């Protein structure tokens, strides 16, 4: 099933692909925000500080902030060109999430700084997911809310071929044509994520498997 050996995609975003990625994120932001509403929405309350790791063009913090008035949204990304794109979007939309340049494996925040942490399809960019999870554990309050979603490298090949064919058709002759394949090949399995949590001694996060995704949440 899937790709047996991980092939890192890296963190740098190709300059030619930034606009494309921004459009894709824009299309997906409402879907992501709807998933946040469905999974953890009832726990989000005005005044909470929420960190989105790997925020890209900040479409998720903007959409979540629009749906949940009173949240203090913070978007973090390692790519300065992507954050520049995010600031342009924020100015046009009138939304004002705090945008921070930083590495998910070394978060520039104090301990217990956030009531909630989200991350959508960013973990596969990191070569040491255990460091990311340790940092999330550090900055997330004791009873804080967690929602991390990413691809699973070991998804069924038939399922991968189906969604990859749709992706390549949508981005034919585009620099992003092979983007989905590269992302899935660089993703982790649920077992690898559990091992990373165990190595860091973190027992408050749970890993769930979906057909194409891994979901990490706070253990209830």
LINLINMO-V737664 format. One record per residue. RES is the residue in one small letter. PHI is phi in degrees with one decimal (NA if undefined). NEAR is the number of other C-alpha atoms within 12 Angstrom. Layout:
RES,PHI,NEAR
RES,PHI,NEAR
This chain:
x,NA,17
x,62.5,25
x,-98.1,24
x,-72.6,19
x,-102.3,16
x,-72.9,25
x,-120.3,20
x,-55.4,22
x,-89.5,25
x,89.4,23
x,-100.3,26
x,-70.1,22
x,-98.5,28
x,-57.4,19
x,-53.8,17
x,-68.3,15
x,-98.3,22
x,-62.3,27
x,-63.1,25
x,-64.6,25
x,-61.9,32
x,-61.5,31
x,-66.8,22
x,-61.2,26
x,-63.2,32
x,-62.4,26
x,-62.9,17
x,-86.0,22
x,-64.9,30
x,-67.3,22
x,-65.1,19
x,-64.1,35
x,-64.3,32
x,-64.8,19
x,-67.7,24
x,-60.7,36
x,-58.5,24
x,-68.7,15
x,-90.8,22
x,-129.1,27
x,-55.9,24
x,-67.2,13
x,-87.7,22
x,-80.6,31
x,-128.8,24
x,-52.1,19
x,94.3,17
x,-69.1,25
x,-102.1,32
x,-122.3,45
x,-104.3,47
x,-111.5,50
x,-91.9,48
x,70.7,46
x,-72.0,48
x,58.0,47
x,-80.7,44
x,66.4,50
x,-68.5,45
x,-70.0,46
x,-57.9,47
x,-65.8,41
x,-68.5,37
x,-65.5,39
x,-62.0,39
x,-67.7,25
x,-78.0,24
x,-124.2,28
x,-61.9,21
x,95.5,18
x,-76.5,30
x,-98.6,31
x,-88.8,40
x,-128.2,40
x,-112.0,44
x,-119.9,41
x,-149.6,40
x,-84.6,31
x,-90.6,31
x,-66.7,26
x,-60.9,24
x,-68.6,38
x,-66.6,30
x,-62.2,24
x,-62.5,29
x,-62.5,42
x,-64.6,32
x,-61.9,21
x,-62.9,29
x,-62.3,26
x,-63.1,16
x,-69.4,13
x,-87.2,18
x,84.4,15
x,-79.2,28
x,-136.8,28
x,-67.9,36
x,-74.3,26
x,-113.7,38
x,-130.0,31
x,-84.9,29
x,-176.8,27
x,-97.9,31
x,-62.4,41
x,-88.4,30
x,-153.2,27
x,-65.8,33
x,-85.8,24
x,-136.8,23
x,-73.3,15
x,-62.0,18
x,55.1,23
x,-84.4,25
x,-129.3,34
x,-84.1,35
x,-151.6,39
x,-131.4,47
x,-124.5,47
x,-160.3,42
x,-117.5,39
x,55.3,35
x,-121.5,38
x,-61.1,46
x,-66.3,40
x,-79.0,36
x,-105.2,31
x,-81.8,25
x,-129.4,28
x,-61.3,34
x,-61.5,28
x,-67.4,26
x,-59.2,33
x,-64.7,43
x,-64.8,28
x,-68.8,30
x,-61.1,48
x,-59.2,38
x,-72.0,29
x,-87.5,32
x,-88.6,34
x,-58.5,25
x,-51.0,21
x,-106.0,20
x,-69.5,32
x,-98.3,39
x,-128.3,40
x,-147.5,41
x,-117.1,40
x,-128.9,37
x,-151.7,40
x,-65.5,39
x,-110.3,42
x,-66.4,39
x,-97.8,30
x,-62.0,31
x,-58.2,21
x,-59.3,22
x,-62.3,15
x,-68.0,21
x,-60.7,29
x,-60.3,20
x,-66.6,17
x,-73.2,22
x,-69.5,27
x,-62.1,20
x,-64.8,17
x,-62.6,22
x,-65.6,21
x,-66.6,16
x,-66.6,19
x,-117.3,21
x,-58.4,15
x,63.9,11
x,-109.6,18
x,-58.6,20
x,-92.2,29
x,-56.4,22
x,-100.0,24
x,-61.8,29
x,-65.6,34
x,-59.6,32
x,-64.1,25
x,-67.8,33
x,-66.6,40
x,-65.1,31
x,-95.8,34
x,-78.9,41
x,-110.7,44
x,-92.3,38
x,-61.6,29
x,-61.8,20
x,-65.7,26
x,-66.7,39
x,-63.5,27
x,-63.0,22
x,-63.0,26
x,-63.7,28
x,-64.4,21
x,-63.7,17
x,-86.4,23
x,70.6,16
x,-98.9,25
x,-119.3,22
x,-98.8,27
x,-110.5,33
x,-113.1,28
x,-111.6,34
x,-118.1,25
x,-111.0,26
x,-116.5,20
x,-52.5,23
x,-117.3,33
x,-131.7,30
x,-113.6,35
x,-122.2,34
x,-115.2,38
x,-138.4,32
x,-66.3,30
x,-67.4,18
x,-95.3,13
